[in-house]
Amino acid sequence: MEKDFQSIESEINRPLTLLARISSLLFFTVIFTVLFIFPLYYINQKGILFYIENDKELFFTVLSTQILVLLIAAGLIKFYRKNWTTIPVRIIVNEKGILYYNSKHEMVNSILYADLLKGETKFYKKDVFTDYSNQKYAERNLRVNLKQNGLIVQAIVAMKLDFNILSNKYMLYAHFIRGIHIFRPELTIDHLIYSNYYIDQKSQLYSKANQNKDRIATIFLALTAFGLIYLLVILLQMFV
């Protein structure tokens, strides 16, 4: 069974990634225009000297805002230039575990099956679990126990990339869970993981049918909510 365990690589959803990048670019363009271009244009209408002599408070507020915007922009550019080689652009799930690679094809992070530990806490009774296991949290995070700096920590297993949207995210999760079954069978897995990540519990494979059911249910709830709101508006118009 271990020999049949193949390697799966992340796949980019190019249309959604392009849409997300364009949306982000438009968002930052609007922010930059509102906080930098518009104030500069407004002050330039009457000249800097006019505002220094007649409205120093407005002038220095605008000046401080523009300096802050430039400093934030410069800081972000410097941060990404410095840490660019540590940002993963590709994920591979194979017989070793999860491997994250940068744009230079260098491995920058990993979650290996050999490093997974057994662990039990007050809230989590399984070794591999999701935040839904504890009703205190609402986010859907897959977690495992790893040893870092001599301590056992609950690390988040992230199948996502900073600048790309994946089309096979749940397939990667399913393959990782299947790898745990094969290479670390002594670890216990929370049953909620199968429903949260659309994994067929028998085959240990990603089930698109289960995800489609979830999507249909979400659409149905949205349409129901819209219908109830529309009905409420009609009733208010009739009796008000």
Secondary structure, 3 states (H helix, E strand, C coil): CCCCCCCEECCECHHHHHHHHHHHHHHHHHHHHHHHHHHHHHHHHHCHHHHHHHCHHHHHHHHHHHHHHHHHHHHHHHHHHHHHHHCCCEEEECCCEEEEECCCCCEEEEEEHHHCECCCCCCCCCCEEEHHHCCCCCCCCEEEEEEECCEEEEEEECCCECCECECCHHHHHHHHHHHHHHHCCCCCECCHHHHHCCECCCCCCECHHHHHHHHHHHHHHHHHHHHHHHHHHHHHHHHC
